[in-house]
Amino acid sequence: MRTTLLLLALAATAREVVAQTVHATAGGSVVSVRVRSRLPGTTRAWSGAAFGGEGSLGLGRVRLTANYSQGTLNPDGGTEPSRDVVEGSAMLSVRLLRGLRLAGGPRARTYVFAGGTQRWLFWELRARAEGMFIGSAVSGHAELWRAVSTDVNVLERLDHAQGGEAGMTVHLSRLVDARLAYRIDHAVLGGGSRVETVDGLVVGMGLARR
Amino acid sequence: MRRWLAWPGLVVVACALGVGPGVARAQSSIDLLAAGLRAYKNLEFDLAAGLLRREIARLGDTATADTAVAQALVYLGAAELFGGRRDSAIAAFRRLVVLDARYRPDALIFPPEVTTVFDAVRQDTKVTLVAVPRDTTIVPGAGSFTGRVVASSFHVVEVTLRYEDGALFRRLYNGPLADSLNVEWDGLDPVGQPPAVDGLLLRVASHGSGGQPVRILQLPLALRVTHGDTLAWPAAPTAAQLLPERAAPGPARRALMGGALLSAAVVGLPALVGGTETSSGPRIAVAGTVGLAGVLGYVLHRPGRPLGGNVRANQAVRDAWQRRVEAVKEENARLLANVRLAIRAGEPTILQARRP
């Protein structure tokens, strides 16, 4: 599946890559993360802030995006210990139409707590729509993804995982962007016996070389 | 062989018959005038008068000065005078003066009796002659078309340019004329413009002692005004070349609709992905901010809002066009100022001839 995704992306963009200008972006963000884990008979929640950075390289219709963030999550009540969260992804995307982009790649999230480490690995397929909606100063985007392959070291079998993000980017100048978005992941495990929801507010600043 | 020799002889005869009458007429003219002059010199005045009268009748009456006619007329006058026919002599001299106002009998050939009578007739005959170049080209207002008016004797003349229907166009001179006068026309009409007609009449009216016109000499002038081709005006900027100076409703609508849609997407995202057990705080914060941005974008891009940058850009386009118009205007003024007036004089006619 992973190989197929990669081949599809390369086939769709092979002719476009030649003689294109490289577009690069880099930025940092703060994510207000809330993790909600519903198990039979109980629901646990953590919240906290994660800090990270991301960057991308674009050539023609193709773009490679990578991001990394980490932070500490504290329990919302109860006696659960705090846990650290580390997340990273690498996505290769291709622009199918003006304002519509298809991406695929791995995303990994790790919770580190006193008793051990919980790893979540998703191979995702993403669709992203974006476009200017206030002159040339503000653009909006909406993105949905779904995991096509997963690897999770929890007891329950992962049934499915999907998520999305929507927000806006203010182009402060030719180089500087500011971003505000809402993001959510939703995973169902064990035939619905366990539901993991991670959502948060993303505030970021970025530099873009267009 | 004899037949071949006969052909040239026939050609010679045919040629002689064909060209004979013309040559004979010329010969007759020379012979008549010469015979008349010979008779005059031999003091055979009656014979001379008869021969010269025949010669004059043969040459016909003409308005232009003709040396042969003039010579015949002066000798006819002298012959009539010495033949005792003073009235006939005066008539011949008057006809000569009318024919050529500049004519003067040669005092070395004719005795004072003749020249005195001729001068008396000339003084009594108020006629003029106009000499103009056949073709003249002038710059109206800068150059001039010059004609020379010669009078037989002192009298009042009025020199005018008239439309072809006789209406006055320009008066060039009105006053006494003793001998000759140069009249000039600057090529302009009464309001200082090149003439808008293609023909005028140069009219010289000779006035008698009572002020009444006794003779009118008229000369047609064919006019042709030429000037350089003017340049076409530069085309004004079209709507396609100008930017809109007022905001269209599209951007404002897009801001409002985009903000609303994006807010709805943020709010509805958990339901879409199945994660309904979430706190609404962050979503509402993002959705509210996006919605507010949409409203702000609507206000900033409200329909009809003046677009200052576009207004300035359009003004620059219009200014550039105006500068091109001014340049063309100046160039056209220069081309229009380069006007030429070509004047071609026709044959003079005597409109009204009264015996003074």
Interface residues (C-beta under 8 A of the other chain):
Chain A: S32 R34 R36 R38 T43 G131 F133 I134 G135 A137 V138 G140 A142 L144 Q162 G163 G164 E165 A166 G167 M168 V170 L180 A181 Y182 I184 D185 H186 V188 V195 T197 D199 G200 L201
Chain B: P251 R254 A255 M257 G258 G259 L261 L262 A265 V266 L269 P270 L272 V273 G274 G275 E277 T278 S279 P282 R283 A285 V286 A287 T289 V290 A293 G294 L296 G297 L300 H301
